[in-house]
Amino acid sequence: MKFIRMILGRLILAMDFLTGPKPVVREKREQDAIDALTANMALYQFKACPFCVKVRRQLRKHALNIELRDAQNNATFKAELTREGGRHKVPCLRIEKGPNDVKWLYESDDIISFLKTELKLS
Ligand SMILES: N[C@@H](CCC(=O)N[C@@H](CS)C(=O)NCC(=O)O)C(=O)O
């Protein structure tokens, strides 16, 4: 089972590499404004998880510079996600609106919808 998962993971990564979307190019001022809005976000994810790949493709397509946190191999990120987010499940977008205002958003479709709405992406 572990072997099959490993092969599938490699296939997903290869397909993603070969068919990855071309990032949008914005004027610097516009990109800086988007970067400022995403600076307080981090995506907890696994490298070969298909749902994480789906979200990462959207990040690439829309040129969103959101920090990626490996919640599979990095013990600190894994513990943070479980303790603060409530589940060790990926992808999960951490959105920090203020020192005591942090939201943990699970579900790939919900993350993509949130980003599209919040950042007014087309
Ligand atoms: N419906 C979820 C599925 C996410 C999912 O199943 N993620 C797997 C990794 S590929 C996971 O985190 N599994 C651990 C768990 O569910 O505890 C989505 O679209 O984000």
The ligand as an ORCA input file, in Angstrom:
! r2SCAN-3c Opt
* xyz 0 1
  N     -11.603     16.862      0.890
  C     -10.267     17.216      1.317
  C      -9.384     15.977      1.265
  C      -8.023     16.198      1.901
  C      -7.315     14.899      2.221
  O      -7.883     13.808      2.163
  N      -6.035     15.036      2.557
  C      -5.270     13.903      2.992
  C      -3.881     13.908      2.329
  S      -3.988     13.631      0.583
  C      -5.036     13.999      4.472
  O      -4.707     15.043      4.989
  N      -5.256     12.906      5.175
  C      -5.045     12.861      6.604
  C      -6.332     12.839      7.352
  O      -7.421     12.918      6.738
  O      -6.253     12.724      8.559
  C      -9.763     18.359      0.436
  O     -10.234     18.528     -0.694
  O      -8.908     19.119      0.911
*
